[in-house]
């Protein structure tokens, strides 16, 4: 594990694989940390890619910024991290909120993006109802902590049938959620409620995009992934069977195969 000081925060990250490999930056969702990507980091680094997995500010081992953290703050943190690593351009991927941060990164730093990987995420701006929900949830997490929330949503983070069929995966996901600092989670929720609409950003992308979704995702269903594919001129869609909102954790073999196929066929051979 490594750490750097970035824009008033300490960001912890892992840097796997050969330093000369094609860089892949993977962004976790809420309320997780960089270890969510452990199966992908192992598979990609073994295939010769350089894989960077940071803890976003407020999550994992990174320092907490209280109040509100916008998706643009996360994106600028990641640009500073790439600067620190001497990486000019990277494949930028994320799941759920991490996918929205990847879209924000594309909006703010398009010259730094070699390709996008958008897993189980959505492009439109938050609705008024969604804004109210996220702010209420932020208040609740500050008042109650993460435990009750984690127990309530585990069967939506994973497909409900996988919670019982994959107890080790469920325990790992629950552990990440429960360990998250409520102040960091609340700040991200408040910032995420104010995210812009990314549909115009995606429609302007002229680079390879992989859209991934769990077949049984109830938060961002297959229809959301299909909508993103429809926006992007050069997009590939992979639907991961027997998975919910976190297919990279639930079905890492299938997820990794789709990701490696995309990188090999669509990215590694391009400038």
ZARO-126845 format. One line per 10 residues: their letters; for each residue x, y, z of C-alpha. Coordinates in nm, 4 decimals. Example, Ala and Ser with C-alpha at 12.3 -4.5 7.8 and 13.67 -1.06 7.14 Angstrom:
BEGIN
AS) 1.2300:-0.4500:0.7800 | 1.3670:-0.1060:0.7140
This chain:
BEGIN
XXXXXXXXXX) 0.0000:0.0000:0.0000 | 0.1179:0.3508:-0.0880 | -0.0002:0.6951:0.0152 | 0.0273:1.0499:-0.1180 | -0.0947:1.3894:-0.0039 | -0.3453:1.5227:-0.2559 | -0.5474:1.8418:-0.2339 | -0.5710:1.8443:0.1439 | -0.6209:1.4692:0.1848 | -0.4061:1.1597:0.2168
XXXXXXXXXX) -0.4959:0.9074:-0.0521 | -0.3924:0.5448:-0.0092 | -0.3596:0.3233:-0.3138 | -0.2174:0.0003:-0.4495 | -0.0110:-0.0186:-0.7664 | 0.0044:-0.3701:-0.9118 | 0.1764:-0.5201:-1.2138 | 0.4665:-0.4059:-1.4312 | 0.5331:-0.0317:-1.4307 | 0.5567:-0.0399:-1.8111
XXXXXXXXXX) 0.2216:-0.2142:-1.8515 | -0.0863:-0.0450:-1.9926 | -0.2258:0.1491:-1.6931 | -0.5741:0.0644:-1.5667 | -0.7239:0.2829:-1.2921 | -1.0122:0.1132:-1.1085 | -1.2476:0.3210:-0.8903 | -1.4536:0.1560:-0.6187 | -1.8133:0.2463:-0.5400 | -1.9954:0.3492:-0.2234
XXXXXXXXXX) -1.9437:0.2460:0.0517 | -1.6446:0.0277:-0.0311 | -1.2693:0.0551:-0.0690 | -0.9925:-0.0425:-0.3060 | -0.9981:-0.4091:-0.2020 | -1.3280:-0.4476:-0.3881 | -1.1094:-0.4764:-0.6995 | -0.8778:-0.7477:-0.5631 | -0.9906:-1.0170:-0.8131 | -0.9478:-0.7779:-1.1056
XXXXXXXXXX) -0.6131:-0.6443:-0.9853 | -0.4770:-0.9978:-0.9644 | -0.6046:-1.1059:-1.3063 | -0.5000:-0.7898:-1.4888 | -0.1563:-0.7630:-1.3320 | -0.0889:-1.1281:-1.4157 | -0.1810:-1.0441:-1.7760 | 0.0797:-0.7672:-1.7836 | -0.1331:-0.4612:-1.7067 | -0.0453:-0.1989:-1.4496
XXXXXXXXXX) -0.3428:-0.1725:-1.2128 | -0.3924:0.1225:-0.9787 | -0.6649:0.0884:-0.7144 | -0.7082:0.3892:-0.4835 | -0.9168:0.4406:-0.1749 | -1.1266:0.7474:-0.2490 | -1.1083:1.0216:0.0108 | -1.3410:0.9271:0.2946 | -1.3123:0.5544:0.2252 | -1.0791:0.2738:0.3226
XXXXXXXXXX) -0.7462:0.3994:0.4549 | -0.7701:0.7453:0.2946 | -0.8393:1.0487:0.5090 | -1.1904:1.1796:0.5584 | -1.3202:1.5109:0.4287 | -1.6360:1.6039:0.6156 | -1.9360:1.7911:0.4823 | -1.9633:1.7374:0.1082 | -1.7313:1.5827:-0.1503 | -1.8357:1.6326:-0.5113
XXXXXXXXXX) -1.7654:1.3785:-0.7819 | -1.5385:1.6433:-0.9347 | -1.3302:1.6360:-0.6151 | -1.2802:1.2621:-0.6526 | -1.1939:1.3023:-1.0205 | -0.9371:1.5721:-0.9502 | -0.7842:1.3557:-0.6762 | -0.7417:1.0761:-0.9287 | -0.5846:1.3080:-1.1859 | -0.3342:1.4156:-0.9196
XXXXXXXXXX) -0.2650:1.0513:-0.8373 | -0.1920:0.9752:-1.2036 | 0.0391:1.2782:-1.2123 | 0.2230:1.1409:-0.9082 | 0.2607:0.8033:-1.0787 | 0.3799:0.9575:-1.4042 | 0.0814:0.8149:-1.5933 | -0.0338:1.0410:-1.8734 | -0.3247:0.8291:-1.9962 | -0.5039:0.5320:-1.8458
XXXXXXXXXX) -0.7987:0.3047:-1.8914 | -1.0382:0.4458:-1.6313 | -1.2998:0.2162:-1.4845 | -1.5446:0.2271:-1.1983 | -1.8434:0.0523:-1.0480 | -2.1619:0.2295:-0.9340 | -2.0531:0.5657:-0.7874 | -1.7073:0.4783:-0.9175 | -1.8537:0.4584:-1.2668 | -1.9990:0.8055:-1.2240
XXXXXXXXXX) -1.6586:0.9281:-1.1061 | -1.5102:0.7729:-1.4214 | -1.7642:0.9697:-1.6275 | -1.6771:1.2838:-1.4332 | -1.3085:1.2124:-1.4991 | -1.3892:1.1874:-1.8703 | -1.5780:1.5183:-1.8496 | -1.2967:1.7041:-1.6720 | -0.9849:1.5241:-1.7980 | -1.0725:1.3646:-2.1331
XXXXXXXXXX) -0.7124:1.3763:-2.2528 | -0.6145:1.1433:-1.9674 | -0.8609:0.8673:-2.0663 | -0.7502:0.5918:-2.3013 | -1.0736:0.3929:-2.2580 | -1.3632:0.3733:-2.0121 | -1.5035:0.0800:-1.8162 | -1.8452:0.1570:-1.6671 | -1.9874:-0.1112:-1.4400 | -2.3359:-0.1057:-1.2884
XXXXXXXXXX) -2.3817:0.2696:-1.3071 | -2.6097:0.5329:-1.4583 | -2.5539:0.8529:-1.6528 | -2.8448:1.0937:-1.5786 | -2.8269:1.3583:-1.3085 | -2.9907:1.2790:-0.9784 | -3.3659:1.3352:-0.9553 | -3.5163:1.5599:-0.6887 | -3.6411:1.2479:-0.5118 | -3.2964:1.0941:-0.5327
XXXXXXXXXX) -3.1319:1.4085:-0.3952 | -3.3638:1.4032:-0.0942 | -3.2994:1.0328:-0.0404 | -2.9205:1.0680:-0.0487 | -2.9238:1.3587:0.1934 | -3.1556:1.1730:0.4320 | -2.9290:0.8705:0.4124 | -2.6266:1.0885:0.4872 | -2.8031:1.2181:0.7985 | -2.8896:0.8631:0.9020
XXXXXXXXXX) -2.5355:0.7328:0.8623 | -2.4005:1.0163:1.0745 | -2.6591:0.9427:1.3427 | -2.6532:0.5627:1.3400 | -2.3295:0.4500:1.1783 | -2.2900:0.2025:0.8942 | -2.4025:-0.1263:1.0507 | -2.7782:-0.1109:1.0050 | -2.7508:0.0312:0.6548 | -2.5044:-0.2390:0.5509
XXXXXXXXXX) -2.7347:-0.5158:0.6713 | -3.0318:-0.3618:0.4892 | -2.8657:-0.3276:0.1491 | -2.6461:-0.6373:0.1249 | -2.9155:-0.8212:-0.0731 | -2.9197:-0.5349:-0.3216 | -2.5436:-0.4868:-0.3443 | -2.5255:-0.8567:-0.4285 | -2.7993:-1.0517:-0.5984 | -3.0159:-1.1751:-0.3117
XXXXXXXXXX) -2.9472:-1.5401:-0.3963 | -2.5711:-1.4775:-0.3792 | -2.5874:-1.3533:-0.0206 | -2.6587:-1.7096:0.0914 | -2.4850:-1.8922:-0.1928 | -2.1608:-1.6942:-0.1539 | -2.1194:-1.6278:0.2195 | -1.7504:-1.5389:0.1884 | -1.8284:-1.2740:-0.0743 | -2.1163:-1.1408:0.1345
XXXXXXXXXX) -1.8930:-1.1216:0.4412 | -1.6246:-0.9363:0.2455 | -1.8715:-0.6832:0.1088 | -2.0371:-0.6364:0.4480 | -1.6961:-0.5895:0.6072 | -1.6077:-0.3092:0.3680 | -1.9392:-0.1329:0.4232 | -1.9251:-0.1575:0.8019 | -1.5652:-0.0343:0.8125 | -1.6377:0.2821:0.6136
XXXXXXXXXX) -1.6267:0.6051:0.8120 | -1.9826:0.7461:0.8246 | -1.8501:1.0986:0.7744 | -1.6768:0.9976:0.4527 | -1.9831:0.8117:0.3282 | -2.2146:1.1015:0.4132 | -1.9922:1.3566:0.2397 | -1.9877:1.1474:-0.0767 | -2.3656:1.0988:-0.0686 | -2.4227:1.4745:-0.0451
XXXXXXXXXX) -2.1821:1.5393:-0.3310 | -2.3202:1.2611:-0.5467 | -2.6685:1.4086:-0.5101 | -2.5416:1.7127:-0.7013 | -2.3803:1.5259:-0.9900 | -2.4364:1.6556:-1.3427 | -2.5966:1.4699:-1.6296 | -2.3305:1.2669:-1.8100 | -2.5274:1.1751:-2.1194 | -2.3798:1.4528:-2.3341
XXXXXXXXXX) -2.0328:1.3647:-2.2083 | -2.0790:1.0025:-2.3103 | -2.2260:1.0894:-2.6483 | -1.9083:1.2843:-2.7265 | -1.6703:0.9999:-2.6347 | -1.4666:0.8729:-2.9292 | -1.2719:0.6009:-2.7540 | -1.3514:0.2427:-2.6566 | -1.6032:0.1978:-2.3746 | -1.6926:-0.1255:-2.1972
XXXXXXXXXX) -2.0288:-0.1235:-2.0213 | -2.0724:-0.4061:-1.7695 | -2.3789:-0.4943:-1.5637 | -2.4960:-0.7782:-1.3449 | -2.7988:-0.9464:-1.4985 | -2.9888:-0.9126:-1.1703 | -2.8744:-0.5673:-1.0615 | -3.1672:-0.3938:-0.8895 | -2.9942:-0.0579:-0.8354 | -2.8782:0.0034:-1.1937
XXXXXXXXXX) -3.0506:-0.2642:-1.4031 | -2.9587:-0.3873:-1.7472 | -3.1779:-0.1156:-1.9015 | -2.9459:0.1506:-1.7566 | -2.6440:-0.0224:-1.9085 | -2.8206:-0.0495:-2.2429 | -2.8947:0.3228:-2.2283 | -2.5253:0.3987:-2.1806 | -2.4312:0.1691:-2.4675 | -2.6814:0.3511:-2.6844
XXXXXXXXXX) -2.5178:0.6856:-2.6074 | -2.1582:0.5894:-2.6824 | -2.0577:0.5380:-3.0465 | -1.7854:0.2827:-2.9646 | -1.9306:0.0870:-2.6721 | -1.9400:-0.2834:-2.5878 | -2.1950:-0.4263:-2.3437 | -2.1278:-0.7279:-2.1239 | -2.4108:-0.8670:-1.9104 | -2.2769:-1.0854:-1.6290
XXXXXXXXXX) -2.5130:-1.3678:-1.5433 | -2.5835:-1.4717:-1.1833 | -2.4724:-1.1352:-1.0475 | -2.6249:-0.8212:-0.9011 | -2.4749:-0.4753:-0.8448 | -2.1174:-0.5972:-0.7874 | -2.0467:-0.8515:-1.0636 | -1.6720:-0.8120:-1.0221 | -1.7067:-0.9568:-0.6724 | -1.9913:-1.2009:-0.7392
XXXXXXXXXX) -1.8676:-1.3484:-1.0672 | -1.5024:-1.2435:-1.0956 | -1.4211:-1.5052:-1.3596 | -1.6869:-1.3806:-1.6006 | -1.6183:-1.0158:-1.5200 | -1.2437:-1.0553:-1.5670 | -1.2904:-1.2411:-1.8954 | -1.5057:-0.9590:-2.0330 | -1.2582:-0.6969:-1.9141 | -0.9513:-0.8766:-2.0493
XXXXXXXXXX) -1.1215:-0.9427:-2.3833 | -1.2066:-0.5733:-2.4102 | -0.8566:-0.4586:-2.3202 | -0.6940:-0.7035:-2.5588 | -0.9223:-0.6501:-2.8559 | -1.0245:-0.2873:-2.8238 | -0.7585:-0.1008:-2.6255 | -0.4113:-0.2558:-2.6296 | -0.3878:-0.2382:-3.0089 | -0.4931:0.1287:-3.0264
X) -0.2825:0.4353:-2.9745
